[in-house]
Amino acid sequence: MSFLKVLASKALKDPYLESLIYKLEKMYGYKLVGYSEKENLNKKEYTDLLRFADILCRSDETEARNLSYKIISLLYSFYNEDQFFKMQAATVMVKLGNFPSLQLAINNEKILLDEVKIESIIKETYQKAPNSKYIFSDPQYKVFEELKESNHFSFSGPTSFGKSFIIESFIEYLIRERNASVNIVILVPTRALINQVKFKLIKEISEPKYKILSQPTVPTLYKNKGNKYIFVFTPERLISYLSNDNPAINYIFVDEAQKLISENDSRAPLFYHALMLAKRKSVNLYFSSPNIRNSEIFLQLFGNSTDETLSITENSVSQNRFFIDCIEKKALMFSENGKEIEIPYNAYSNEEHTNLRNAIKILGRDVQNIIYCNTIDDTISYALQFAKSLNFKNDPHLDSLIELVQKTMHEDYYLVDCLKKGIAFHFGGLPQRIREKIELLFRDKVIDNIFCTSTLLEGVNLPAKNIFILSNAIGLKPFSDIDFWNLAGRAGRLTKDLSGNIICLRLIKKKNRWDKPKENLLVVKNKKVSKAKSIIMTDKGRFYTNIGRSLEGKPFTRKSVSDSEKKMLDSYGNILAYHSLSKTDSILRSKFINNNKDGTLILNNIDNNNAVPKEILAQSMNIKLKYQNNILDIGSFLSEIPEEVNYRNCLEILNQLYDYYNWRYEESGGRKPLAKNRSILTYYAVLMNSWINSKPLNLIIRDAINYLILNEKEIFITSNLSEPFNPTNRVHINKIVNNVISDIENILRFKVKNYMTNYIMLIDFINKNEGLKQSVNWSDFLEYGTNDYIIIELQNLGFPRHLATFLKKNYIEFFNIEDNTITDFSEEGLKNNFDKERYYEEYMELKEILDW
């Protein structure tokens, strides 16, 4: 070990350094709340801290390198104009290989010392990302080089590590190395992320042969031109793609891979199933996840070598941790060594919204802030109350977004009140283009404060200087350490900040609102993330016994099984059945046989008694096998799928699905049931009819409002409180707006669509055996929100529903159409003839989609 590395190792244990960092952190905490600490650093202490940083940055130990960066980030708040600081900071940043933060730390000055100038030149030459002006940091470069040598790989890193940047750079490398001959998938956890990833790729990928697509149907236009593809898919779309005759996939990159092993997400089995289908087709799998120490777990699940893995714990942005308790009236900062530093914060009130306003005003002054509120109701409520205390903000970009919200949603929607004051709220249930414009205005600093739900945990790229965390839970479940640090990792923006602030804020005495500070704050204080586990590997809660019971239709081993748990067990049961029927070797199948004493017998019974083709089962993981077999038994007595889409036909189909798939039992439980009872189907039929007949969102909302008025329906204000619907009540209107958008996305486009897909496939299987024609595909109608095949084709080309409808109506002459199929598209003609003044919003969207 070199002399400097020995020094670095000693420095980590040095009590003098510990006392200096404690003092510096205390200064930072006081400054954040608007006070000056009386005991500032003297000249010797300042110089010694910089020397310690210089020693620590030369170590190979992550702890030492992180501490070196922490020192520089804290000193930056006080000494960023000092030339000596800049020279030392430059040395540290080059040694750490943190080029994204280098120019920020030295204010873009050219002051590298001779000692590190050569090292900087070498790193900037060798660590330049492919086809980019950006330089990899040392840990990023390490991951990139490992990726190049691997057929499968899994890596993890802090939220601000730049995982997406590494994946995009590796895709550029693959395209170049494979002579633009491979097809690639980026797998994202939710639809909310598709466009963010897709539009970034459109800008980054320069190879003209590649098309970036997000639907599982490859347009004939692109097939005819011999294009190659990068797909941005959710698990459902990947399953659909792999289950049909499509171009082969060569590589899959799994973003936010921790969703694959989540025990609280009923969609985790879909992730597993989608990737098992890919594994069967010999696709190379690459996993990316935040803050997971044992990132090899994802390779283990699919039987791949666990040697090809890296877990990065080196920070690209430093974070400072605070707890402001407005109930007990105390404020703490958590030091690097875990000690508590009392902070002189005293802006306490007996009213929660005043406390939030004071905290944001003091701790979040002059910077951008994310305020995590957990539930949608809290997010809107806190945003509205905070907005009331602000002055109106005049900005043409805000005015444009306000007009869009009023035009496409409803003129009384609460988001309008917030935007007028320069703030916003953000959750997955907002329409995609509204959400994207909020994100854009936040990045452009037009919006300074954004109130949000856990959508940020899905991977939405929305960092800020501060993140205020008002709840220590997601939904009803307390944070796991992985979830907390993924959310908290949004504090601090790479290339914009050297550090960010995590502010846990207790405003009210309520469960999951930091109500047990000692217990709740352990994850914040310890900064440790425990090893990730998969229920498939651990058999937790007698998992294998219970999926066997699901397959046999027997009660689970515990009475208190939540609806979400039940759905997960049922889905894994279906996956297991599919693995058995398709003779798929999997960890799930082998562990089931080993851990369930009746495992072999259960699988043999399925093999002997099942009539559902495995190709259909592959696309129906959320539906019990017994219902699918029952439908096949009914056979030719089933009603045909109607050609015409109208309210009566929609209601009839919904009633059939309700009966055939036993929604009364299977879909009536949980916090957000599909159908508590049959009466909800009349409302769904209204939505379904409007949605499939291509109506814009504002008219669908109007239809829903009219339905409630005409039928004198009640509306639920909370889960337990309902009132007769009143169209003049803004609370009621906003509830309906949120419900309609959520019901389109989660009920029609997900739950009902899954049942519809299965039902149509089963009917077509019966009809094929009897020589009858295929059914009208209402499943596609639900997915695309139209029964117009040209609008579906336009969406497959990459245009969102509203824009596809607009193009069909106004500019269809620039598309060649044969038998409802687009065979050519004059992009230049559309660009040159587009009325930019009349359709400004549509033009700006097209500009981004087509990269004009």
Secondary structure in CASP SS format (residue, H / E / C, confidence):
PFRMAT SS
TARGET T0000
AUTHOR 0000-0000-0000
METHOD secondary structure of the structure
MODEL  1
M C 1.00
S C 1.00
F H 1.00
L H 1.00
K H 1.00
V H 1.00
L H 1.00
A H 1.00
S H 1.00
K H 1.00
A H 1.00
L H 1.00
K C 1.00
D C 1.00
P H 1.00
Y H 1.00
L H 1.00
E H 1.00
S H 1.00
L H 1.00
I H 1.00
Y H 1.00
K H 1.00
L H 1.00
E H 1.00
K H 1.00
M H 1.00
Y H 1.00
G H 1.00
Y H 1.00
K H 1.00
L H 1.00
V C 1.00
G C 1.00
Y C 1.00
S C 1.00
E C 1.00
K C 1.00
E C 1.00
N C 1.00
L C 1.00
N C 1.00
K H 1.00
K H 1.00
E H 1.00
Y H 1.00
T H 1.00
D H 1.00
L H 1.00
L H 1.00
R H 1.00
F H 1.00
A H 1.00
D H 1.00
I H 1.00
L H 1.00
C C 1.00
R C 1.00
S C 1.00
D C 1.00
E C 1.00
T H 1.00
E H 1.00
A H 1.00
R H 1.00
N H 1.00
L H 1.00
S H 1.00
Y H 1.00
K H 1.00
I H 1.00
I H 1.00
S H 1.00
L H 1.00
L H 1.00
Y H 1.00
S H 1.00
F H 1.00
Y H 1.00
N C 1.00
E C 1.00
D C 1.00
Q H 1.00
F H 1.00
F H 1.00
K H 1.00
M H 1.00
Q H 1.00
A H 1.00
A H 1.00
T H 1.00
V H 1.00
M H 1.00
V H 1.00
K H 1.00
L H 1.00
G C 1.00
N C 1.00
F H 1.00
P H 1.00
S H 1.00
L H 1.00
Q H 1.00
L H 1.00
A H 1.00
I C 1.00
N C 1.00
N C 1.00
E C 1.00
K C 1.00
I C 1.00
L C 1.00
L C 1.00
D H 1.00
E H 1.00
V H 1.00
K H 1.00
I H 1.00
E H 1.00
S H 1.00
I H 1.00
I H 1.00
K H 1.00
E H 1.00
T H 1.00
Y H 1.00
Q C 1.00
K E 1.00
A C 1.00
P C 1.00
N C 1.00
S C 1.00
K C 1.00
Y C 1.00
I E 1.00
F C 1.00
S C 1.00
D H 1.00
P H 1.00
Q H 1.00
Y H 1.00
K H 1.00
V H 1.00
F H 1.00
E H 1.00
E H 1.00
L H 1.00
K H 1.00
E C 1.00
S C 1.00
N C 1.00
H C 1.00
F E 1.00
S E 1.00
F E 1.00
S E 1.00
G E 1.00
P C 1.00
T H 1.00
S H 1.00
F H 1.00
G C 1.00
K H 1.00
S H 1.00
F H 1.00
I H 1.00
I H 1.00
E H 1.00
S H 1.00
F H 1.00
I H 1.00
E H 1.00
Y H 1.00
L H 1.00
I H 1.00
R H 1.00
E H 1.00
R C 1.00
N C 1.00
A C 1.00
S C 1.00
V C 1.00
N C 1.00
I E 1.00
V E 1.00
I E 1.00
L E 1.00
V C 1.00
P C 1.00
T C 1.00
R H 1.00
A H 1.00
L H 1.00
I H 1.00
N H 1.00
Q H 1.00
V H 1.00
K H 1.00
F H 1.00
K H 1.00
L H 1.00
I H 1.00
K H 1.00
E H 1.00
I C 1.00
S C 1.00
E C 1.00
P C 1.00
K C 1.00
Y E 1.00
K E 1.00
I E 1.00
L E 1.00
S C 1.00
Q C 1.00
P C 1.00
T C 1.00
V C 1.00
P C 1.00
T H 1.00
L H 1.00
Y H 1.00
K H 1.00
N H 1.00
K C 1.00
G C 1.00
N C 1.00
K E 1.00
Y E 1.00
I E 1.00
F E 1.00
V E 1.00
F E 1.00
T C 1.00
P H 1.00
E H 1.00
R H 1.00
L H 1.00
I H 1.00
S H 1.00
Y H 1.00
L H 1.00
S C 1.00
N C 1.00
D C 1.00
N C 1.00
P C 1.00
A C 1.00
I C 1.00
N C 1.00
Y E 1.00
I E 1.00
F E 1.00
V E 1.00
D C 1.00
E C 1.00
A H 1.00
Q H 1.00
K H 1.00
L H 1.00
I H 1.00
S C 1.00
E C 1.00
N C 1.00
D C 1.00
S C 1.00
R C 1.00
A H 1.00
P H 1.00
L H 1.00
F H 1.00
Y H 1.00
H H 1.00
A H 1.00
L H 1.00
M H 1.00
L H 1.00
A H 1.00
K H 1.00
R H 1.00
K C 1.00
S C 1.00
V C 1.00
N E 1.00
L E 1.00
Y E 1.00
F E 1.00
S E 1.00
S E 1.00
P E 1.00
N C 1.00
I C 1.00
R C 1.00
N C 1.00
S C 1.00
E C 1.00
I H 1.00
F H 1.00
L H 1.00
Q H 1.00
L H 1.00
F C 1.00
G C 1.00
N C 1.00
S C 1.00
T C 1.00
D C 1.00
E C 1.00
T E 1.00
L E 1.00
S E 1.00
I C 1.00
T C 1.00
E C 1.00
N C 1.00
S C 1.00
V C 1.00
S E 1.00
Q E 1.00
N E 1.00
R E 1.00
F E 1.00
F E 1.00
I E 1.00
D E 1.00
C C 1.00
I C 1.00
E C 1.00
K C 1.00
K E 1.00
A E 1.00
L E 1.00
M E 1.00
F E 1.00
S C 1.00
E C 1.00
N C 1.00
G C 1.00
K C 1.00
E E 1.00
I E 1.00
E E 1.00
I C 1.00
P C 1.00
Y C 1.00
N C 1.00
A C 1.00
Y C 1.00
S C 1.00
N C 1.00
E C 1.00
E H 1.00
H H 1.00
T H 1.00
N H 1.00
L H 1.00
R H 1.00
N H 1.00
A H 1.00
I H 1.00
K H 1.00
I H 1.00
L H 1.00
G C 1.00
R C 1.00
D C 1.00
V C 1.00
Q C 1.00
N E 1.00
I E 1.00
I E 1.00
Y E 1.00
C E 1.00
N E 1.00
T C 1.00
I H 1.00
D H 1.00
D H 1.00
T H 1.00
I H 1.00
S H 1.00
Y H 1.00
A H 1.00
L H 1.00
Q H 1.00
F H 1.00
A H 1.00
K H 1.00
S C 1.00
L C 1.00
N C 1.00
F C 1.00
K C 1.00
N C 1.00
D C 1.00
P H 1.00
H H 1.00
L H 1.00
D H 1.00
S H 1.00
L H 1.00
I H 1.00
E H 1.00
L H 1.00
V H 1.00
Q H 1.00
K H 1.00
T H 1.00
M C 1.00
H C 1.00
E C 1.00
D C 1.00
Y C 1.00
Y H 1.00
L H 1.00
V H 1.00
D H 1.00
C H 1.00
L H 1.00
K C 1.00
K C 1.00
G C 1.00
I E 1.00
A E 1.00
F E 1.00
H E 1.00
F C 1.00
G C 1.00
G C 1.00
L C 1.00
P C 1.00
Q H 1.00
R H 1.00
I H 1.00
R H 1.00
E H 1.00
K H 1.00
I H 1.00
E H 1.00
L H 1.00
L H 1.00
F H 1.00
R H 1.00
D C 1.00
K C 1.00
V C 1.00
I C 1.00
D C 1.00
N E 1.00
I E 1.00
F E 1.00
C E 1.00
T E 1.00
S H 1.00
T H 1.00
L H 1.00
L H 1.00
E H 1.00
G C 1.00
V C 1.00
N C 1.00
L C 1.00
P C 1.00
A E 1.00
K C 1.00
N E 1.00
I E 1.00
F E 1.00
I E 1.00
L C 1.00
S C 1.00
N C 1.00
A E 1.00
I E 1.00
G C 1.00
L C 1.00
K E 1.00
P E 1.00
F C 1.00
S C 1.00
D H 1.00
I H 1.00
D H 1.00
F H 1.00
W H 1.00
N H 1.00
L H 1.00
A H 1.00
G C 1.00
R C 1.00
A E 1.00
G C 1.00
R C 1.00
L C 1.00
T C 1.00
K C 1.00
D C 1.00
L C 1.00
S E 1.00
G E 1.00
N E 1.00
I E 1.00
I E 1.00
C E 1.00
L E 1.00
R E 1.00
L C 1.00
I C 1.00
K C 1.00
K C 1.00
K C 1.00
N C 1.00
R C 1.00
W C 1.00
D C 1.00
K C 1.00
P H 1.00
K H 1.00
E H 1.00
N H 1.00
L C 1.00
L H 1.00
V H 1.00
V H 1.00
K H 1.00
N H 1.00
K C 1.00
K C 1.00
V C 1.00
S C 1.00
K C 1.00
A C 1.00
K C 1.00
S C 1.00
I H 1.00
I H 1.00
M H 1.00
T H 1.00
D C 1.00
K C 1.00
G C 1.00
R C 1.00
F H 1.00
Y H 1.00
T H 1.00
N H 1.00
I H 1.00
G H 1.00
R H 1.00
S H 1.00
L H 1.00
E H 1.00
G C 1.00
K C 1.00
P C 1.00
F C 1.00
T C 1.00
R C 1.00
K C 1.00
S C 1.00
V C 1.00
S C 1.00
D H 1.00
S H 1.00
E H 1.00
K H 1.00
K H 1.00
M H 1.00
L H 1.00
D H 1.00
S H 1.00
Y H 1.00
G H 1.00
N H 1.00
I H 1.00
L H 1.00
A H 1.00
Y H 1.00
H H 1.00
S H 1.00
L H 1.00
S C 1.00
K C 1.00
T C 1.00
D C 1.00
S C 1.00
I H 1.00
L H 1.00
R H 1.00
S H 1.00
K H 1.00
F H 1.00
I H 1.00
N H 1.00
N H 1.00
N C 1.00
K C 1.00
D C 1.00
G H 1.00
T H 1.00
L H 1.00
I H 1.00
L H 1.00
N H 1.00
N H 1.00
I H 1.00
D H 1.00
N H 1.00
N H 1.00
N C 1.00
A C 1.00
V C 1.00
P C 1.00
K H 1.00
E H 1.00
I H 1.00
L H 1.00
A C 1.00
Q C 1.00
S C 1.00
M C 1.00
N C 1.00
I C 1.00
K C 1.00
L H 1.00
K H 1.00
Y H 1.00
Q H 1.00
N H 1.00
N H 1.00
I H 1.00
L H 1.00
D H 1.00
I H 1.00
G H 1.00
S H 1.00
F H 1.00
L C 1.00
S C 1.00
E C 1.00
I C 1.00
P C 1.00
E C 1.00
E C 1.00
V C 1.00
N C 1.00
Y H 1.00
R H 1.00
N H 1.00
C H 1.00
L H 1.00
E H 1.00
I H 1.00
L H 1.00
N H 1.00
Q H 1.00
L H 1.00
Y H 1.00
D H 1.00
Y H 1.00
Y C 1.00
N C 1.00
W H 1.00
R H 1.00
Y H 1.00
E H 1.00
E C 1.00
S C 1.00
G C 1.00
G C 1.00
R C 1.00
K C 1.00
P C 1.00
L C 1.00
A C 1.00
K C 1.00
N C 1.00
R H 1.00
S H 1.00
I H 1.00
L H 1.00
T H 1.00
Y H 1.00
Y H 1.00
A H 1.00
V H 1.00
L H 1.00
M H 1.00
N H 1.00
S H 1.00
W H 1.00
I H 1.00
N C 1.00
S C 1.00
K C 1.00
P C 1.00
L H 1.00
N H 1.00
L H 1.00
I H 1.00
I H 1.00
R H 1.00
D H 1.00
A H 1.00
I H 1.00
N H 1.00
Y H 1.00
L H 1.00
I H 1.00
L H 1.00
N C 1.00
E C 1.00
K C 1.00
E E 1.00
I E 1.00
F E 1.00
I C 1.00
T C 1.00
S C 1.00
N C 1.00
L C 1.00
S E 1.00
E E 1.00
P E 1.00
F C 1.00
N C 1.00
P C 1.00
T C 1.00
N C 1.00
R H 1.00
V H 1.00
H H 1.00
I H 1.00
N H 1.00
K H 1.00
I H 1.00
V H 1.00
N H 1.00
N H 1.00
V H 1.00
I H 1.00
S H 1.00
D H 1.00
I H 1.00
E H 1.00
N H 1.00
I H 1.00
L H 1.00
R H 1.00
F H 1.00
K H 1.00
V H 1.00
K H 1.00
N H 1.00
Y H 1.00
M H 1.00
T H 1.00
N H 1.00
Y H 1.00
I H 1.00
M H 1.00
L H 1.00
I H 1.00
D H 1.00
F H 1.00
I H 1.00
N H 1.00
K H 1.00
N H 1.00
E C 1.00
G C 1.00
L C 1.00
K C 1.00
Q C 1.00
S C 1.00
V C 1.00
N C 1.00
W H 1.00
S H 1.00
D H 1.00
F H 1.00
L H 1.00
E H 1.00
Y H 1.00
G C 1.00
T C 1.00
N C 1.00
D C 1.00
Y H 1.00
I H 1.00
I H 1.00
I H 1.00
E H 1.00
L H 1.00
Q H 1.00
N H 1.00
L C 1.00
G C 1.00
F C 1.00
P C 1.00
R H 1.00
H H 1.00
L H 1.00
A H 1.00
T H 1.00
F H 1.00
L H 1.00
K H 1.00
K H 1.00
N H 1.00
Y C 1.00
I H 1.00
E H 1.00
F H 1.00
F E 1.00
N E 1.00
I E 1.00
E E 1.00
D C 1.00
N C 1.00
T E 1.00
I E 1.00
T E 1.00
D E 1.00
F E 1.00
S C 1.00
E H 1.00
E H 1.00
G H 1.00
L H 1.00
K H 1.00
N H 1.00
N H 1.00
F C 1.00
D C 1.00
K C 1.00
E C 1.00
R C 1.00
Y C 1.00
Y H 1.00
E H 1.00
E H 1.00
Y H 1.00
M H 1.00
E H 1.00
L H 1.00
K H 1.00
E H 1.00
I H 1.00
L C 1.00
D C 1.00
W C 1.00
END
